[in-house]
């Protein structure tokens, strides 16, 4: 697929401003699209949209298909007659600077349950739309709703701790669960209906405004997910549903024992035997929701690091060959995308020749991170090494903000960055934005925190830290005239508008 020279922001909807404790798909999301159009940016990149659990990470979701109910806009529910005005009276108690998940989750779920009860207790005009949604998405929705209802009934623990008949999906027991938990199953299906109804409305508005949305597919899914429970034969598990091997990355300069992620590994032979059906449906659904997809941990399609589940560190793993070019050719054929899939390869980390070969065979743009660039003139992240078929970022959700990075960078890096960019270092966030925008990279993006010149307090994620991640929220006063004019200028000056 041919990409057009463009620019945009990396910004997850949870960070949108608003009065309900967490960003949502309501007016502030539509206002962000208006802002992008005004400044001449045509790309909005988001993180995975799935329902989150412990740790609140969008990369550890209960489903590869479902949406996050915490992003549902209460105001839209009120406008559609699913909530009363007095249902929204408690909103002022929430923080405007960060997401307090422990407080907003019970409040939001209570609110959604009120909407659910009102919907089913009335002859709602949405009933036909709801029934159609359930019919069209039966291939993932039924399993997801039953999974969540059973998780709730069994106290919230992992599915591997459920009673054996439910864990191994014995048909008689599943039928019994569907009957006994019918109310809960319908509730979880209804939440998905609300989420996707709001998301598709937002996406349509973005398209009408000339904005493309870049989504994100993690290579691996969470073990405690409807995907693994309902498709256990597609993963390397033991007889009790526990992973026999898990995902990670090998030791390197930054981590002497590697990184142990803990996600189950795919049984690729089984996927191949089904014609990669599960993956085809996953990618088809994601491309319905967004325009371009960033493939997280792209290198795993060429070769992945597999660690025995009983090991406590990743240093005991081994490289295993991934599904390779065959996988992508099957995707292209099944999705009628022979001209190429609209994918961005996240090709960071330990990158070997087989990864480069696969990326280049597919003609996929890789990623360049400017914060990684300033170790010396031979560093491949410096703009003078780029080819047009890449996507440049000042940083990603896993990086510090550019201001935070520069404030804490080693003096040698700071000096090299100032010398390379020809600046004094007093406005480094915008210096990197300008360098990215001026580069030959087909797409140039920056996290919203960099446009706002925010420091480390606005960092989205610390990969090695448990807790305190995914919480940053943007002020509602972000539309500064100086910022708007500067971005307009850069987008025109560097041919990205």
Secondary structure per residue as TSV (DSSP state, phi and psi in degrees):
chain	resnum	aa	ss	phi	psi
A	1	X	-	360.0	138.3
A	2	X	-	-87.3	127.8
A	3	X	-	-97.2	142.6
A	4	X	-	-94.9	142.5
A	5	X	-	-58.4	118.7
A	6	X	E	-150.5	175.8
A	7	X	E	-144.0	165.6
A	8	X	E	-177.6	-166.0
A	9	X	E	-120.6	152.6
A	10	X	E	-105.3	116.5
A	11	X	-	-163.5	118.3
A	12	X	-	-86.5	144.4
A	13	X	G	-58.3	-25.8
A	14	X	G	-60.2	-22.8
A	15	X	G	-88.0	-2.1
A	16	X	S	-64.2	147.9
A	17	X	-	-72.6	162.6
A	18	X	-	156.5	171.0
A	19	X	S	-96.6	2.9
A	20	X	S	-106.3	20.2
A	21	X	S	88.5	-18.1
A	22	X	S	-152.5	144.7
A	23	X	-	-59.5	150.2
A	24	X	-	-142.5	-173.4
A	25	X	S	-94.0	24.3
A	26	X	S	-92.8	-144.4
A	27	X	H	-60.5	-34.5
A	28	X	H	-68.1	-29.8
A	29	X	H	-70.4	-40.6
A	30	X	H	-66.7	-37.2
A	31	X	H	-65.1	-34.5
A	32	X	H	-64.1	-40.1
A	33	X	H	-63.7	-41.0
A	34	X	H	-60.1	-40.8
A	35	X	H	-62.3	-45.7
A	36	X	H	-60.3	-43.3
A	37	X	H	-62.9	-41.0
A	38	X	H	-63.1	-38.3
A	39	X	H	-89.6	-2.5
A	40	X	T	85.8	12.8
A	41	X	-	-89.9	142.5
A	42	X	-	-123.2	11.8
A	43	X	E	-128.1	134.3
A	44	X	E	-126.2	110.0
A	45	X	E	-97.4	134.3
A	46	X	-	-121.5	170.7
A	47	X	-	-91.9	174.6
A	48	X	-	-54.6	143.6
A	49	X	-	-95.2	3.6
A	50	X	S	-71.5	164.5
A	51	X	-	-66.8	132.7
A	52	X	B	-103.1	156.7
A	53	X	-	-125.3	-131.8
A	54	X	T	-58.8	128.6
A	55	X	T	90.2	-16.0
A	56	X	-	62.2	20.5
A	57	X	-	-80.3	129.3
A	58	X	T	-67.4	-9.7
A	59	X	T	-94.6	2.0
A	60	X	S	-130.4	83.7
A	61	X	B	-108.7	154.3
A	62	X	S	-72.3	-9.2
A	63	X	-	-160.4	142.8
A	64	X	S	-83.3	-6.0
A	65	X	S	-115.4	-35.5
A	66	X	-	-73.1	163.3
A	67	X	-	-104.7	161.5
A	68	X	-	-81.7	112.9
A	69	X	G	-65.7	-20.5
A	70	X	G	-68.3	-14.9
A	71	X	G	-88.8	-4.4
A	72	X	S	-67.0	133.1
A	73	X	-	-81.1	118.9
A	74	X	H	-62.5	-35.0
A	75	X	H	-63.5	-39.1
A	76	X	H	-67.5	-37.8
A	77	X	H	-61.8	-39.1
A	78	X	H	-64.6	-44.1
A	79	X	H	-62.6	-30.6
A	80	X	T	-88.7	4.7
A	81	X	T	79.7	16.1
A	82	X	S	-93.6	-9.5
A	83	X	S	-136.0	153.7
A	84	X	-	-93.4	158.4
A	85	X	G	-60.7	-33.5
A	86	X	G	-74.8	-7.4
A	87	X	G	-71.8	-17.6
A	88	X	G	-107.6	16.0
A	89	X	T	-74.7	-15.6
A	90	X	T	-93.3	8.1
A	91	X	G	-67.8	-25.0
A	92	X	G	-71.5	-8.7
A	93	X	G	-82.5	-1.9
A	94	X	S	-94.7	150.7
A	95	X	-	-65.9	144.1
A	96	X	S	-98.4	-6.1
A	97	X	S	-105.7	-22.7
A	98	X	B	-153.2	157.1
A	99	X	-	-82.5	120.6
A	100	X	-	-96.1	83.7
A	101	X	H	-56.7	-39.2
A	102	X	H	-62.6	-21.9
A	103	X	H	-99.2	-39.5
A	104	X	H	-78.0	-29.5
A	105	X	H	-62.1	-52.3
A	106	X	H	-63.5	-36.1
A	107	X	H	-65.0	-45.2
A	108	X	H	-67.1	-41.3
A	109	X	H	-66.2	-36.8
A	110	X	H	-63.1	-41.2
A	111	X	H	-63.7	-44.6
A	112	X	H	-66.4	-33.7
A	113	X	H	-67.7	-35.8
A	114	X	H	-62.5	-42.1
A	115	X	H	-63.4	-40.1
A	116	X	H	-61.8	-47.3
A	117	X	H	-63.7	-40.2
A	118	X	H	-66.0	-38.7
A	119	X	H	-62.7	-45.7
A	120	X	H	-84.3	-13.3
A	121	X	T	-93.4	1.5
A	122	X	T	-133.4	168.9
A	123	X	T	-90.5	66.9
A	124	X	-	-62.4	142.7
A	125	X	T	-69.1	-11.9
A	126	X	T	-84.1	-5.6
A	127	X	H	-57.5	-44.6
A	128	X	H	-64.3	-39.2
A	129	X	H	-64.6	-40.2
A	130	X	H	-64.0	-46.9
A	131	X	H	-61.2	-41.0
A	132	X	H	-65.1	-41.0
A	133	X	H	-60.3	-45.0
A	134	X	H	-63.9	-39.9
A	135	X	H	-66.8	-42.2
A	136	X	H	-70.8	-25.1
A	137	X	T	-116.0	23.0
A	138	X	H	-59.6	-28.6
A	139	X	H	-65.5	-21.6
A	140	X	H	-123.9	-27.8
A	141	X	H	-68.1	-41.4
A	142	X	H	-61.9	-47.4
A	143	X	H	-64.6	-41.7
A	144	X	H	-63.2	-47.7
A	145	X	H	-63.7	-40.5
A	146	X	H	-67.5	-40.4
A	147	X	H	-58.0	-48.4
A	148	X	H	-68.2	-38.3
A	149	X	H	-65.2	-41.2
A	150	X	H	-69.2	-39.6
A	151	X	H	-57.7	-43.5
A	152	X	H	-64.0	-44.6
A	153	X	H	-66.6	-31.5
A	154	X	T	-95.5	17.2
A	155	X	T	89.0	9.8
A	156	X	T	89.8	-2.6
A	157	X	-	-75.6	173.5
A	158	X	-	-61.0	149.0
A	159	X	G	-63.5	-23.0
A	160	X	G	-69.7	-12.6
A	161	X	G	-98.3	1.5
A	162	X	S	-72.2	160.7
A	163	X	-	-54.2	143.2
A	164	X	H	-51.1	-43.6
A	165	X	H	-62.1	-32.9
A	166	X	H	-81.2	-33.7
A	167	X	H	-63.9	-43.0
A	168	X	T	-94.4	6.0
A	169	X	T	62.3	49.4
A	170	X	-	-67.5	127.1
A	171	X	H	-53.0	-43.2
A	172	X	H	-62.1	-38.1
A	173	X	H	-76.1	-33.7
A	174	X	H	-65.9	-40.7
A	175	X	H	-62.7	-39.5
A	176	X	H	-64.2	-42.2
A	177	X	H	-64.2	-41.8
A	178	X	H	-61.1	-36.3
A	179	X	H	-73.7	-48.6
A	180	X	H	-71.2	-29.5
A	181	X	T	-108.9	23.6
A	182	X	H	-54.6	-43.3
A	183	X	H	-61.5	-46.2
A	184	X	H	-67.0	-40.7
A	185	X	H	-60.0	-45.7
A	186	X	H	-63.5	-37.1
A	187	X	H	-62.2	-45.4
A	188	X	H	-67.9	-34.2
A	189	X	H	-66.7	-39.0
A	190	X	H	-64.3	-41.2
A	191	X	H	-59.3	-39.6
A	192	X	H	-67.5	-38.4
A	193	X	H	-58.2	-46.1
A	194	X	H	-63.1	-46.6
A	195	X	H	-59.3	-52.0
A	196	X	H	-73.2	-27.4
A	197	X	H	-62.1	-45.5
A	198	X	H	-70.3	-40.4
A	199	X	H	-64.2	-45.0
A	200	X	H	-64.5	-34.9
A	201	X	H	-62.9	-43.2
A	202	X	H	-66.4	-42.6
A	203	X	H	-62.4	-41.1
A	204	X	H	-61.6	-40.9
A	205	X	H	-64.2	-40.5
A	206	X	H	-61.0	-45.4
A	207	X	H	-62.0	-42.3
A	208	X	H	-66.4	-19.7
A	209	X	T	-97.5	3.6
A	210	X	T	78.2	22.6
A	211	X	-	-107.4	128.5
A	212	X	E	-96.7	144.2
A	213	X	E	-106.0	128.0
A	214	X	E	-100.3	117.1
A	215	X	E	-94.2	-171.2
A	216	X	E	-146.6	125.7
A	217	X	E	-115.5	113.7
A	218	X	E	-68.6	140.1
A	219	X	S	-57.8	-48.0
A	220	X	S	-98.6	153.8
A	221	X	-	-107.7	161.5
A	222	X	-	-69.2	144.1
A	223	X	S	-63.0	-43.2
A	224	X	S	-84.5	73.2
A	225	X	S	-143.0	158.2
A	226	X	H	-62.7	-30.3
A	227	X	H	-62.5	-46.7
A	228	X	H	-74.5	-41.7
A	229	X	H	-60.8	-43.4
A	230	X	H	-85.0	-14.0
A	231	X	T	-135.0	47.2
A	232	X	G	-59.8	-27.0
A	233	X	G	-67.7	-14.8
A	234	X	G	-89.3	2.0
A	235	X	B	-130.7	157.0
A	236	X	-	-85.5	93.7
A	237	X	B	-126.0	159.6
A	238	X	-	-89.8	-173.5
A	239	X	T	-68.1	-16.5
A	240	X	T	-100.4	9.7
A	241	X	S	85.2	4.9
A	242	X	-	-87.7	144.3
A	243	X	B	-61.5	138.7
A	244	X	S	-88.5	-28.4
A	245	X	E	-138.1	154.4
A	246	X	E	-132.4	164.4
A	247	X	E	-84.9	157.3
A	248	X	E	179.1	-167.3
A	249	X	E	-134.1	151.3
A	250	X	-	-73.6	168.7
A	251	X	-	-58.1	146.3
A	252	X	-	-147.9	-169.6
A	253	X	S	-59.0	-36.5
A	254	X	S	-84.5	-25.2
A	255	X	-	-139.4	100.4
A	256	X	T	-64.4	-19.3
A	257	X	T	-109.1	7.0
A	258	X	-	77.9	-170.1
A	259	X	E	-121.8	128.9
A	260	X	E	-107.2	106.2
A	261	X	E	-83.5	-34.5
A	262	X	E	89.2	-4.9
A	263	X	E	-69.5	146.1
A	264	X	E	-67.3	151.7
A	265	X	-	-93.3	144.5
A	266	X	B	-70.3	144.4
A	267	X	-	-87.6	83.9
A	268	X	H	-63.0	-31.3
A	269	X	H	-62.1	-37.7
A	270	X	H	-69.8	-41.1
A	271	X	H	-59.3	-43.8
A	272	X	H	-62.7	-38.9
A	273	X	H	-65.1	-27.7
A	274	X	T	-92.8	5.4
A	275	X	T	71.8	24.9
A	276	X	S	60.3	35.1
A	277	X	H	-55.9	-47.6
A	278	X	H	-60.7	-42.9
A	279	X	H	-68.1	-37.4
A	280	X	H	-60.7	-45.5
A	281	X	H	-65.9	-37.4
A	282	X	H	-63.6	-46.9
A	283	X	H	-71.7	-37.1
A	284	X	H	-59.6	-45.8
A	285	X	H	-65.3	-42.9
A	286	X	H	-64.3	-39.3
A	287	X	H	-74.6	-13.2
A	288	X	H	-75.9	-31.8
A	289	X	H	-87.3	-28.7
A	290	X	-	-135.8	176.0
A	291	X	S	-100.2	-35.9
A	292	X	E	-132.7	147.7
A	293	X	E	-123.3	126.4
A	294	X	E	-84.1	123.5
A	295	X	E	-90.7	104.3
A	296	X	E	-68.4	139.4
A	297	X	T	54.8	49.9
A	298	X	G	-54.0	-32.3
A	299	X	G	-59.8	-24.1
A	300	X	G	-65.0	-18.3
A	301	X	G	-77.0	-22.7
A	302	X	T	-90.0	-47.4
A	303	X	E	-164.2	141.8
A	304	X	E	-130.0	158.5
A	305	X	E	-94.5	119.3
A	306	X	E	-113.9	127.4
A	307	X	E	-121.0	131.0
A	308	X	E	-54.2	135.1
A	309	X	T	-60.8	-27.3
A	310	X	T	-79.7	-9.5
A	311	X	-	-80.5	147.1
A	312	X	S	-93.7	-13.3
A	313	X	S	-135.5	164.3
A	314	X	G	-82.0	-5.0
A	315	X	G	-67.2	-14.3
A	316	X	G	-95.0	13.7
A	317	X	-	-86.2	-174.4
A	318	X	E	-150.1	156.6
A	319	X	E	-81.2	135.7
A	320	X	E	-128.5	139.6
A	321	X	E	-67.0	134.7
A	322	X	-	-86.5	-176.9
A	323	X	-	-71.8	-21.1
A	324	X	H	67.2	-153.5
A	325	X	H	-62.6	-31.3
A	326	X	H	-56.4	-41.6
A	327	X	H	-57.6	-49.7
A	328	X	H	-71.8	-34.3
A	329	X	H	-64.7	-36.9
A	330	X	H	-64.4	-41.1
A	331	X	H	-62.6	-47.3
A	332	X	H	-58.8	-44.0
A	333	X	H	-67.7	-48.0
A	334	X	H	-66.3	-33.1
A	335	X	T	-97.8	8.7
A	336	X	T	55.4	48.1
A	337	X	-	-125.2	46.1
A	338	X	T	-60.4	-23.5
A	339	X	T	-74.5	-5.8
A	340	X	-	122.3	143.0
A	341	X	-	-84.3	143.5
A	342	X	-	-79.5	74.2
A	343	X	E	-120.5	147.9
A	344	X	E	-114.9	128.8
A	345	X	E	-89.2	116.4
A	346	X	-	-77.5	97.6
A	347	X	-	-112.9	44.3
A	348	X	-	-95.9	164.9
A	349	X	S	91.0	-145.4
A	350	X	S	-77.9	100.6
A	351	X	-	-112.3	120.3
A	352	X	-	-107.6	173.5
A	353	X	H	-61.5	-32.4
A	354	X	H	-66.3	-31.9
A	355	X	H	-69.8	-45.7
A	356	X	H	-61.1	-43.1
A	357	X	H	-61.4	-44.6
A	358	X	H	-64.6	-46.2
A	359	X	H	-58.2	-44.7
A	360	X	H	-73.8	-33.3
A	361	X	H	-59.0	-38.6
A	362	X	T	-85.8	-7.1
A	363	X	T	59.2	35.7
A	364	X	-	-87.3	139.8
A	365	X	B	-71.0	137.3
A	366	X	E	-93.8	-171.3
A	367	X	E	-115.6	143.3
A	368	X	E	-125.6	132.0
A	369	X	E	-116.5	114.9
A	370	X	G	-66.2	-31.6
A	371	X	G	-62.4	-21.9
A	372	X	G	-86.8	0.1
A	373	X	-	-87.4	-20.2
A	374	X	T	-100.6	45.4
A	375	X	T	-96.0	-14.7
A	376	X	-	161.6	167.0
A	377	X	T	-68.1	-16.8
A	378	X	T	-91.4	3.8
A	379	X	-	-69.0	125.4
A	380	X	T	-69.5	-12.1
A	381	X	T	-84.6	-6.6
A	382	X	S	-73.2	139.1
A	383	X	G	-57.0	-27.5
A	384	X	G	-71.6	-6.9
A	385	X	G	-97.3	-6.5
A	386	X	-	-72.2	151.0
A	387	X	-	-107.0	161.7
A	388	X	S	-60.4	-29.8
A	389	X	S	-82.5	65.3
A	390	X	E	-153.1	166.3
A	391	X	E	-119.0	122.8
A	392	X	E	-103.4	137.6
A	393	X	E	-125.1	146.2
A	394	X	S	-65.4	-43.8
A	395	X	-	-164.7	175.2
A	396	X	-	-119.3	-173.1
A	397	X	T	-63.1	-22.3
A	398	X	T	-88.3	-8.7
A	399	X	S	-92.9	162.3
A	400	X	-	-66.4	164.1
A	401	X	-	-62.0	159.1
A	402	X	H	-64.0	-38.8
A	403	X	H	-61.8	-45.1
A	404	X	H	-63.7	-42.0
A	405	X	H	-60.4	-48.5
A	406	X	H	-66.7	-35.9
A	407	X	H	-64.3	-29.2
A	408	X	H	-110.1	0.6
A	409	X	S	-68.6	151.2
A	410	X	-	-57.1	148.2
A	411	X	H	-57.5	-36.3
A	412	X	H	-61.2	-42.2
A	413	X	H	-66.1	-41.6
A	414	X	H	-61.0	-45.3
A	415	X	H	-65.4	-42.7
A	416	X	H	-64.0	-42.6
A	417	X	H	-61.0	-45.3
A	418	X	H	-64.1	-41.1
A	419	X	H	-67.5	-45.3
A	420	X	H	-63.1	-43.4
A	421	X	H	-86.5	-13.5
A	422	X	T	68.7	42.0
A	423	X	S	-131.0	170.2
A	424	X	-	-96.6	-2.6
A	425	X	S	87.0	3.0
A	426	X	T	-81.1	-12.7
A	427	X	T	-140.8	50.7
A	428	X	H	-64.3	-33.4
A	429	X	H	-57.1	-47.6
A	430	X	H	-75.8	-26.8
A	431	X	H	-64.2	-40.3
A	432	X	H	-71.6	-37.6
A	433	X	H	-58.5	-46.5
A	434	X	H	-63.2	-41.9
A	435	X	H	-61.6	-41.2
A	436	X	H	-66.6	-45.5
A	437	X	H	-64.2	-35.9
A	438	X	H	-77.4	-17.0
A	439	X	S	-70.1	170.9
A	440	X	S	-80.3	-5.9
A	441	X	-	-54.4	136.0
A	442	X	S	-65.8	-38.8
A	443	X	E	-115.3	140.0
A	444	X	E	-129.2	125.8
A	445	X	E	-135.8	156.7
A	446	X	E	-143.8	146.1
A	447	X	E	-61.4	148.1
A	448	X	H	-56.7	-32.4
A	449	X	H	-58.2	-32.0
A	450	X	H	-75.4	-37.0
A	451	X	H	-58.7	-35.1
A	452	X	T	-90.3	-0.5
A	453	X	T	58.7	40.6
A	454	X	-	-85.2	153.9
A	455	X	-	-92.9	-165.1
A	456	X	G	-61.9	-19.7
A	457	X	G	-62.8	-21.1
A	458	X	G	-98.5	10.7
A	459	X	-	-63.1	139.7
A	460	X	-	-82.6	-41.5
A	461	X	-	-149.3	137.2
A	462	X	-	-108.7	103.5
A	463	X	T	-54.4	-29.8
A	464	X	T	-97.2	4.7
A	465	X	-	-110.2	137.4
A	466	X	S	-96.3	122.6
A	467	X	S	90.7	149.7
A	468	X	S	80.0	9.3
A	469	X	-	-101.7	161.0
A	470	X	S	63.2	27.3
A	471	X	-	-108.2	-18.8
A	472	X	B	-62.7	138.7
A	473	X	-	-127.8	144.5
A	474	X	-	-85.4	145.1
A	475	X	-	-67.2	149.4
A	476	X	T	-71.5	-10.6
A	477	X	T	-99.6	43.6
A	478	X	-	-84.9	-14.9
A	479	X	-	-85.3	72.3
A	480	X	-	-80.0	136.0
A	481	X	H	-59.7	-38.8
A	482	X	H	-64.2	-41.6
A	483	X	H	-63.4	-44.7
A	484	X	H	-61.1	-47.0
A	485	X	H	-67.8	-36.8
A	486	X	H	-65.6	-43.8
A	487	X	H	-68.7	-39.8
A	488	X	H	-55.5	-46.2
A	489	X	H	-61.6	-47.8
A	490	X	H	-64.3	-39.3
A	491	X	H	-66.8	-35.1
A	492	X	H	-75.6	-46.9
A	493	X	H	-59.3	-38.2
A	494	X	T	-106.6	17.2
A	495	X	T	65.8	38.2
A	496	X	-	-114.0	2.7
A	497	X	-	-100.6	360.0
